[in-house]
């Protein structure tokens, strides 16, 4: 019998790769905690909004519900160990900032701390909590962003992703982002005169 071209799987969460981010939360130093999240994404541009999905069993869950604030901290290669560790250890038993030698920084618009070592920290205020099943979705508005100045292009003001060495999560494994293969709109961009001449 010929091998089929396509295989059916049971429904599941197979959208990969995903960001591997550290969520920092808490209204004061005693309450500060960090949890690793991959169920995270953008849902609106104007106003800028995003979401994280968190299991109610997580130590950070009641902190998030009470304060309705959190910070999405992008992670890079230097933070890979801490990113994994904060995902498998509970804030019930560990002070994660201290254990991972991470620095709680001051947010500009909310009480939850940023992670100073993160290449980018996205301050968020929760607008709605939506129970979905295994996870609850925290829908939030982005109220401020703090970026490491080393990764901001002085001419364009853009965040230099490649130089930040961001990491992603895919089906149980972490990966570094690879080389750029194009930019938005490049598939329909008009060729330069030099390229047109070369093609002839």
C-alpha positions in Angstrom: 0.0 0.0 0.0 1.3 3.5 -0.9 2.2 5.7 2.0 -0.3 8.6 2.3 0.8 12.1 1.5 -1.0 13.6 4.6 -1.5 12.2 8.1 -4.4 13.1 10.3 -3.6 13.9 14.0 -5.9 14.5 16.8 -6.7 18.2 17.4 -3.9 19.9 19.5 -1.7 22.9 20.0 0.6 22.5 17.0 1.2 26.1 16.0 5.0 26.5 16.2 7.4 28.2 16.6 6.2 30.5 19.4 7.9 33.3 21.4 9.6 32.1 24.6 8.9 35.0 27.0 9.3 35.7 30.7 6.2 37.3 32.3 7.0 39.4 35.3 4.3 40.3 37.8 3.6 41.5 41.3 2.9 44.8 42.9 5.8 44.9 45.3 9.2 43.1 45.8 7.8 40.5 48.1 5.2 39.5 45.5 7.4 39.7 42.4 7.4 36.5 40.4 8.4 35.3 36.9 6.8 32.7 34.8 7.7 31.4 31.4 4.9 31.6 28.7 4.7 30.6 25.1 0.9 31.1 24.7 1.4 34.8 23.9 0.6 37.0 21.0 -0.6 40.2 19.4 -4.4 40.7 18.9 -4.8 44.4 18.0 -2.8 47.3 16.6 -4.9 50.3 17.6 -5.0 50.3 20.6 -2.0 48.0 20.9 -3.2 44.8 22.6 -1.8 41.4 23.3 -2.6 38.3 25.4 -1.1 35.6 27.5 -2.7 32.4 28.5 -2.0 31.0 31.9 -3.2 27.9 33.8 -5.1 28.7 37.0 -2.8 26.3 38.9 0.2 28.5 38.3 1.6 30.4 41.3 1.4 33.7 39.3 -2.2 33.3 38.4 -3.7 34.9 41.5 -1.1 37.6 41.3 -2.2 38.4 37.8 -5.9 38.3 38.7 -5.4 40.6 41.7 -3.1 43.2 40.1 -4.3 43.0 36.5 -0.8 44.0 35.3 2.2 42.1 33.8 5.3 42.6 31.7 6.1 40.5 28.6 9.9 40.3 28.6 11.4 39.1 25.3 14.3 36.6 25.9 17.5 36.0 24.1 20.3 33.5 23.9 21.9 34.8 27.1 18.6 34.3 29.0 17.8 30.8 27.7 18.7 28.9 30.9 16.7 31.3 33.0 13.8 31.1 30.6 13.6 27.3 30.9 14.3 27.3 34.7 11.5 29.8 35.4 9.1 27.6 33.5 9.8 24.4 35.5 10.2 25.9 39.0 7.4 27.4 41.1 7.4 30.8 42.7 5.9 29.1 45.7 9.4 27.7 46.5 11.8 30.1 44.8 12.5 33.8 44.5 13.1 33.6 40.8 14.7 37.0 40.3 17.4 36.2 42.9 17.8 32.5 41.8 18.5 33.5 38.2 20.4 36.7 39.0 17.9 38.8 37.1 17.3 42.4 38.0 13.8 43.8 38.7 13.6 47.1 37.0 11.0 49.9 37.3 8.1 50.0 34.9 6.9 53.4 33.7 3.1 52.8 33.7 2.4 49.8 36.0 3.7 48.3 39.3 4.8 45.0 37.9 8.6 45.0 37.4 10.5 44.7 34.1 13.4 42.3 33.8 16.4 44.6 33.3 18.4 42.0 31.3 15.6 41.5 28.7 16.2 43.1 25.3 12.6 44.4 25.3 10.0 44.7 28.1 6.3 45.3 27.2 4.2 46.7 30.0 0.6 45.5 29.9 -2.6 46.3 31.7 -5.3 43.6 31.7 -8.6 44.5 30.2 -10.4 41.1 30.3 -9.8 37.6 31.7 -11.4 34.9 29.5 -11.7 31.4 30.9 -11.1 28.9 28.0 -10.5 25.5 29.6 -7.0 24.4 30.6 -5.9 28.1 30.4 -7.4 31.5 31.0 -6.6 34.2 28.5 -5.5 37.6 29.9 -6.3 40.2 27.2 -4.3 43.3 27.9 -3.4 46.7 26.5 0.2 47.6 25.9 0.8 50.8 27.9 4.6 51.2 27.5 7.6 49.5 26.0 11.2 49.6 27.3 13.9 48.5 24.9 17.6 47.9 25.4 19.2 50.9 23.7 22.0 48.6 22.3 19.4 47.1 19.9 17.8 50.2 18.6 19.1 51.4 15.2 20.1 55.1 15.6 19.1 56.0 12.0 15.7 54.2 11.7 14.7 53.8 15.3 13.9 50.2 14.6 14.6 47.2 17.0 17.4 45.1 15.6 16.0 41.6 16.0 19.1 39.8 14.7 21.5 41.5 17.0 19.3 40.8 20.1 19.6 37.0 19.4 16.0 36.3 20.4 14.9 32.8 21.1 11.7 30.8 20.3 10.0 27.7 21.6 9.0 24.9 19.3 7.4 21.6 20.5 9.5 21.3 23.7 12.7 22.8 22.4 14.3 26.3 22.3 15.8 27.7 19.1 17.7 30.9 18.2 16.1 33.0 15.5 18.0 32.5 12.2 19.1 34.7 9.3 16.7 37.1 7.6 15.3 35.8 4.4 13.1 38.8 3.4 11.1 41.7 4.7 7.5 42.6 4.7 6.4 43.3 1.1 9.6 42.1 -0.5 7.6 39.6 -2.7 5.9 42.4 -4.6 8.7 45.0 -4.3 9.8 46.5 -7.6 13.3 45.5 -8.6 16.0 48.1 -8.6 17.5 49.3 -11.9 20.7 47.4 -11.1 18.8 44.2 -10.6 16.7 44.7 -13.8 19.9 45.2 -15.8 21.5 42.1 -14.3 18.4 40.0 -15.2 18.7 41.0 -18.8 
